[in-house]
Amino acid sequence: MTADISFAELQANLPNNTLIYGDNDVKISIKAMIGSDVNGLDRKVAQALSTLLLAAAKAQAFYNARNTPELSSYHPPTYGIPTTDGSGGLTALRVQTLTVQVPLNSDEITGVTF
């Protein structure tokens, strides 16, 4: 069996207006999601993808509390040991993984249940 979270469940864990619906499409507003202006040359892809993965993990937890079988695609992040960043602040590595079931036809990728 395959299942996944919905875009509405994902949006519930993102800032307002991050996902834009219309014309049989869902678009992502990076500006709405990360809270600052962006353009094609900005180096904010890691921030955007990390924000999406964290929201997906939260949406999956909400989904799993109400559905069976549980999804196990969007794993919660793990954090490394904090270190100083050289400017008086702290930084740590955050690792988050995504597990998907990939059929032979990769146009039909779905979430995973175990």
C-alpha positions as CSV (number, residue, x, y, z in Angstrom):
1,M,0.0,0.0,0.0
2,T,1.2,3.5,-0.8
3,A,0.2,6.7,1.0
4,D,1.5,10.2,1.6
5,I,0.7,13.4,3.3
6,S,-1.4,16.0,1.4
7,F,-0.3,19.4,0.4
8,A,-3.0,20.8,2.7
9,E,-1.4,18.9,5.6
10,L,2.0,20.2,4.6
11,Q,0.7,23.8,4.4
12,A,-0.6,23.5,7.9
13,N,3.0,23.2,9.1
14,L,4.4,26.1,7.0
15,P,3.9,29.9,7.2
16,N,0.7,31.2,5.7
17,N,0.6,31.4,1.9
18,T,3.6,29.2,1.3
19,L,1.6,26.9,-0.9
20,I,-0.4,28.5,-3.6
21,Y,-3.2,26.6,-5.3
22,G,-4.7,27.2,-8.7
23,D,-5.0,26.0,-12.3
24,N,-4.6,22.4,-11.2
25,D,-1.2,23.2,-9.7
26,V,0.5,23.8,-6.4
27,K,3.3,26.4,-6.3
28,I,5.7,27.1,-3.5
29,S,6.5,30.6,-2.4
30,I,10.0,30.5,-1.0
31,K,9.6,34.1,0.1
32,A,6.6,33.2,2.2
33,M,8.3,30.1,3.5
34,I,11.6,31.6,4.7
35,G,10.3,35.1,5.4
36,S,12.7,37.1,3.2
37,D,13.0,38.2,-0.4
38,V,14.6,35.7,-2.8
39,N,15.8,35.6,-6.3
40,G,17.4,33.0,-8.6
41,L,20.9,33.8,-7.5
42,D,20.3,33.5,-3.8
43,R,22.0,30.7,-2.0
44,K,19.0,29.7,0.2
45,V,18.2,26.3,-1.3
46,A,19.4,24.4,1.9
47,Q,17.2,26.7,4.0
48,A,14.1,26.1,1.8
49,L,14.5,22.3,1.5
50,S,15.2,22.0,5.3
51,T,12.1,24.0,6.1
52,L,10.0,21.8,3.7
53,L,11.4,18.6,5.2
54,L,10.7,19.7,8.8
55,A,7.2,20.7,7.9
56,A,6.7,17.3,6.2
57,A,7.9,15.5,9.3
58,K,5.4,17.4,11.4
59,A,2.6,16.8,9.0
60,Q,3.5,13.1,8.9
61,A,3.3,12.9,12.8
62,F,-0.2,14.5,12.6
63,Y,-1.2,12.0,9.9
64,N,0.2,9.0,11.8
65,A,-1.8,10.0,14.9
66,R,-5.0,9.5,12.9
67,N,-4.2,6.8,10.3
68,T,-2.9,3.3,9.8
69,P,-0.7,2.1,8.5
70,E,1.7,4.8,9.6
71,L,3.8,6.7,7.1
72,S,7.6,6.5,7.6
73,S,8.9,8.7,4.8
74,Y,9.7,12.0,6.5
75,H,12.1,11.3,9.4
76,P,12.5,13.9,12.2
77,P,15.9,15.6,12.2
78,T,18.8,14.7,14.3
79,Y,21.3,17.3,15.6
80,G,25.0,17.2,16.0
81,I,27.0,18.6,18.8
82,P,26.8,22.4,19.0
83,T,30.1,24.3,18.3
84,T,30.9,28.0,18.1
85,D,30.6,29.6,14.8
86,G,33.5,32.1,15.2
87,S,31.2,35.0,15.7
88,G,30.0,34.3,19.2
89,G,27.1,32.1,18.1
90,L,26.5,28.4,18.1
91,T,25.9,26.1,15.2
92,A,25.2,22.4,14.8
93,L,24.7,20.0,11.9
94,R,21.1,19.0,11.3
95,V,20.5,15.8,9.4
96,Q,17.1,14.9,8.0
97,T,16.3,12.1,5.6
98,L,13.5,11.2,3.2
99,T,12.6,7.7,2.3
100,V,10.4,7.0,-0.7
101,Q,9.2,4.0,-2.6
102,V,10.4,4.3,-6.1
103,P,8.5,2.3,-8.7
104,L,10.0,1.4,-12.1
105,N,8.1,4.4,-13.5
106,S,9.7,7.2,-11.5
107,D,6.8,9.5,-12.5
108,E,4.7,7.8,-9.8
109,I,6.9,8.2,-6.6
110,T,5.0,8.0,-3.4
111,G,5.6,7.9,0.4
112,V,6.4,4.7,2.2
113,T,4.5,2.7,4.8
114,F,6.0,0.0,7.0
